């Protein structure tokens, strides 16, 4: 059996396991809505009959004020409501790893059986995650990973592969020649390092010349816009712009809108502002990573593992990769409807 066949089978197993949550509020095949778990005494009575302790799950996020994580928060909370359990959303607003790890250790010490970690500095998390797993806490990562820790699974995008696709699409729009500038809103983050790696592979394969990666400040849109303007001034013969973060993508589109330039822009993520800029013709495309599912699926998986006793998924590298979503002007209206909930 090949690794891809094994991965596919494990994913199908997971899909079947998700069916166990049907009584907790997932739509039936007939399209009707089953009552939520808290409205279904038979579900809770059955569950409580053998799992006779509080079910405590949490998501610890390294950037709680970043609008990108709003769909992820909603996905985790929706999963908790469907399962009839409380899911705590916590973390730090500013990427302070020391503070986030301190909070994480408090969650471990106060009885949380499943903790999903969204982190920025993977090496710093190796020891805390290993210690938590040794203490019997199921730790999962989402959005950004610490692959050398003992976390059981990572739920997120194949960031190298996604950025490679992004770079190839941008190169095609640029005609396969010229200079491209990239951005990075989280220097030192494994996820952004992987995006830069994939971006360079994709643009080089498409014939573009990489003129460098510019660091940005995603917490300050005025600063983002200033950086985009600096990029244009620094390289007047630029052929394309490749933002590697959600706020960077929106900023690049706003600068194109205000300056009137027509350089191709293919960015990342689906901030609502970015979708509007695609609709209006100021961003050509973006590559989404399904943040809602990055929140929803770990909670469902954690419940199945800890409460229902489901087996561990055996996936290559412990990675549960979610499919890329490529948004262009041709299909943006569908995503504008879907993402309206997270408009902010």
N, C-alpha and C positions, 0 to 999 in steps of 0.2 A: 504493500500500500504506500503510495506517495504521500509526502507531507501535506500536499494540497488536498488530496483525497481525505486524509485524516482530519485536517482542519475543517473541511466541508462537513464531514460526518459529525464532528463535535459541535459545529454551529447548528446543525439540524437538531442535535440532541438538546441544545440550549433552547431552540425555538419550541421544541416539544415541552420542555420544562416550563417555558413561559406560559404555556397553556394551563398550567396548574393554577395560575393567578386568575383564570377566567371568572371564578366566583367572586373575585375581588374587584371587579369593575371593568374588565376588558370587554370590548364589544363582541357579540356572538356572530357566528357566520350569517345569521339572518339579518344582521344589521341593527339589532336591538341592543339596548344598554342594560347590562346586568347591574343589580344594586351594588353599591360600594360595600367593602368588607364591614365597615362599621354599622351598616344597615342590614347585615346578614348574620344573625346570631349563630346559625349552624356552622358558618366558617370559623368564627372566633371560638365557639365552644369546642369544635373539633381540634383547632390549633392549640388552644389553651389546655386541652385535656392531656397533652403529652409534653408541651413546651411550657412549663409552669413557672416561667420567670419573665420579667419585663424584656421586651425586644427593643433594644436601643441601637439605633444606627445614626451615623453622622457623616456629613461631608465637610472636610476642612479645605478651604479655598485660599490660595495665596493672593488673590486679588478680588476681594468681595465687592469693591466699588466699581470694578471694570464692567462696562455694559455687556461685554462679550459673554460673561458668565450668567447673565439673567436667564437664558434658555436652559442652561445646565442646572441651575437652581430649581427652575420650574419642573424639569424632568425628574429630578430626585424627589421633590415634594409630591408630584403627581403619583409617582410609584408608591410612595409611602401611604398616600390616601387610598389608593386602590388596594393595598395590602392591609390597611387598617392599623398601621403603625406610625409612630412619630419619627420623622427624619429631621435631625438638627442640622441646620446650615450655619456654619461658623467659619472662622479663619481670621485672616488679617487683610486690611485694605491696601497695604503698601508693599507686599512682597517680602516683608521682614521674616526671614526664615527662622531666626532664633525664637521670635515670639510665636510663630506658627507651630514649631516643634513643641514648645512649652504647652501650648493649648492641646496639641495632639496627645501629649503624655497625660494630661488631665483627663481627656476622654478615655484613654486606656485605663486609668486608675479608677474611674467612676462607672465602669461597667458597660461601656459600649462594646457590643459584640462584632459590629461591622463598621469600619471607618474607610471612607473613600477620600483619598488625598489628591488634591490638585496642587502641584508644587512647582517651584522655579529652580531650585538648586538640587539636582539629583544626588550628588555625593553626600551632601549633608544629611540626607534622609536614610542612608543605608543602615546605620546603627539603630535609629529609633524604630524603623519599620521592622527590622529583624527582632528587636527586643519585644515589640508588640505581638508579632506572630508567635514568638516563643511563649508568650503569656496566654495564647489561645485566642487572640483577637484576629479576625479576618481583615486584612488590609488589602485594599485595591487602589489602583491609581487611575486617574482619568485626565485627559487632555494633555498632560505632560508627565513623563515617566521617570522613575528611578529604577532602571532595569537591573542594576546590581544589588538591589535590596531583595528581601525575601517576599516582596508583595506577590500576591497570587496571580492577578491578572491586571493588565493595562487595557483600559477602554478608551479608544481614541483613533486618531487618524494616523496612517502611515505617512509621517511628515516629510520624509525624504521623497517618497514616491509622489505625493501630492504636489510638492514644489517642483518636481521634475516635469510633471504634466503641465503645471502652471507656466513654467519657463518655455516649454515647447509651444504652447498656445500663444504666448506673447511673441516669440520669435516669428511665428507664422504671420501674425498681424503686422509685425515690423518689416516683413519682406525678407527675412533671413539674413539681415546684415545690419551693422551699426552698433552703437554703444548702448548698454543698458545699465541703469543704476538701481540698486536694491536698498531696502530699508530693514532695520532690525529694532524692534521696540523692547527687547529684553535680552541685552547682551549677557552671555554667560548661561542662559537657559538652554538646556539640552534640546528642547523643542525648536527653539529658534536656530540653534546650531544645525539641527537636522534640516530645517527649511533652507538655510543658506546653502548647505551641501547639495540638496536636491535642485535648488534654483540654478546653481552654477552648472550642474550636469545638464539640465534642460535647456538653458539658454545657449550653452556651448554647442550642444548637439544641433540646435537650431541656427547656428551661425552668428550669434551675437557676441560682442566683446564686453566683458564685465569690467566696469570702471570703478567698482567699489561698493561697499555696504555702509550706509549712513545710519547712525543710531538716532532714535526718535524718543519722544516722551509721550506715551499714550494717555497720560493723565491730563494733558494740556493741549487742547486742539489748536490753540494759537501757536504754540511751539511747534506742533506737527506741521502746520501750514508754512511756518517760517522755514523749517527744514526742507520742505518740498521746493520752496522758492530758491533756497540756497543750492539745491541740487541742479536746478535749471540754470542758475547763473554760473555754477562751477563747470558745467559741461554744456555749452551752447549747441554743440552738434549731437546731443543725445538723440537716440532713436526710439527709446522705450523706457518706461518706468515700471519697476516690479516691487510693489509694497509687499512685505512679508508679514504684516500684522493687520488686524481689522481696522483700528483707528488710522493707521497709515494709509490704507486703501481709500477711506473716506476723505482724508486730507488731500491725497493726490487728485481725487476727483474734484474737490472744491477748488483747488488751484487751477486745474484745467478749465473749469467753468469760469473762473474770474479772469484768467489770463488770455483765454482764447486759443491756447496751443492745442495741437491735435495729436500729440504723442500717444501711442497706444499704452493703455494701463490695464494690466491683469493683476488683480490683487487676491487677498485671502479673506475668508470669513464673510458672514452675511449680516453685518450691522444694518439696521433698517435704513440708515442714511446712505449706505453703500448701494442698497437695492434701488433706492430712489435715484441715485446718480447713474446707475446702469439704465434704468428706465428712461432717464432724460438725456442719455447719450454722452455722459462725461466720464464714465468708467466702462471699459469694454467687456470685462468679465471678472468674476471672482470665483475662487474655489472654496466651497464651504466644507465644514468638517462635522456637521450634525451635533452641535453642543447639547441640544435637548436629549438626544439619545445617550450622550456621554454621562448625563446625570441619571437618566431613567434606568438604563440597563445594569449598571453596577448595583443599584439598590435591589432590583429584581433578582439578580444573580446572588447577591449576598443573602437575601431571604431564603432562597432555595438551598444554598449551601448550609447555612447555620440553622435554620428552623426546619426545613423539610428534609435535610440530610442528603441533598443531591450530590452527585460526584463532582469532583474538580474537573474543569475543562482542560484538556491537554492540547494546548495550541502552541505552535512554534514561537519560542521566545516568550511565551505567556502573553502574547499580544492579541487582543480582540479588536481587529481593525474595522472601522466603520467606513462605508463607501464615501468617496468624494462626491460632492454635489457642485457641478459646474453651472454657474448662472450667467446667462447672457441676455441681451435685450429680447431675444426670441422667447425665452421662458420665464422672464423675471416676474411677470404678473402673478404666476402661481405662487412664487416665493413671497411676494409682497402680501398676499392674502395669508399665507401660513405664518409668516413672521410678525404680523400685525400685533400679536399678543405681547411681543417683546420690544415694541417700538420705544418705550421709555419716555 
